[in-house]
Amino acid sequence: MLKEELQRKIDIKTKPLGALGVLEKIALQVGLIQNSLFPRLIFPTIVVFAGDHGIAKEGVSAYPQEVTYQMVLNFLKGGAAINVFCRQNHIHLHIVDAGVNFNFSSNHHLIHAKIDYGTQSFLSQKAMTLSQLNQCFEKGREVVHQIASEGCNVIGFGEMGIANTSSASMLMSYLCNIPLERCVGRGTGLNDAQLQQKIHILSKAQQFHGKIEDPKEVLQTFGGFEIAQMVSAMLTAFEKNMIILVDGFIASSAFLVAYKLNSSIKSHAIFCHLSDEAGHSNLLEYLQVEPLLKLGMRLGEGTGCAVAYPILQSAVSFLNEMASFASAGVSNKKP
């Protein structure tokens, strides 16, 4: 079987068994995804989905809503952290306007997929209509189809949307059946009083909507357009047999929905880092996955994917290029 062949190839490299640690696990995972003893990383791409949230009007964020479109403009000008890290690591970058409250000019980095100018406030209604949710799934699918057609086989997912930690917290609480207090964090930098206000507002929303179990309905009720498109994009990337790089808390909440819709997707996912956002460790624990990095980051934008990508390169490179004991003429461990 391929798994045994890959493991043997890893084990006979000129090193003690398991000496490359997590790199060995990644090499095995990538080889299995690509069904190959000689996997390759082709046209690495990060997609940042952006959208505005109606819940932002309820005072759950330290930043005003207009920061969403302002940061998208920053992405398009090449000035954000994700631009810097993508340039550094030769990663292609696309920005998707999934539902920002702004009209953008044409830009070769921008994909126009706007559903509306932001979602509704889920404090008193569902964030989006069923029709809008279905449009999100169509748009997310189209984005990944296009990127896959360009030859990409490794894709990372990031986001931008003021108040989207509130959406992510609600998705996590409902789909993991975890109390809201263990899901909610400081987001863009709330102080203690603001954090308690955020929890109070989200608890009111939970009381208003009551029990919801269907993953798509939970997404329709609390998600953002960018999160919903990311869910669809992740599912499509799995169908296309791509390696899926998952960023921080928001991207992990989108992955959670995708996982609830198709649990097989986990085999293709690499969780790039542990966000400093409070709920992320609980969410990763629920999914029973280990993040590659713990750097205290909580920026979003796909930055964790971009920073972690060289680790994937190292894993694939050692698998393909490192000598075996036999080829190097090095004595192996005594039996």
Buried (B, 14 or more C-beta within 10 A) or exposed (E): EEEEEBBEBBBBBBBEEEEBEEBBBBBBBBBBBBEBEEBEBBBBBBBBBBBBBBBBBBEBBBBEBBBBBBBBBBBBEEEBBBBEBBEEBEBBBBBBBBBBBBEBEEBEBBBEBBBBBBBBBBBEBBBBBEEBBBBBBBBBBBBBBEBBEEEBBBBBBBBBBBBBBBBBBBBBBBBBEBEBEBBBBBBBEBEEEBBEBBBEBBBEBBEEBEEBEEBBBBBBBBBBBBBBBBBBBBBBBBBBEBBBBBBBBBBBBBBBBBBBBEEEBBEBBBBBBBBBBBBBBBBBEBBEBEBBBEBEBBBBBBBBBBBBBBBBBBBBBBBBEBEBBEEEEEEEEEE
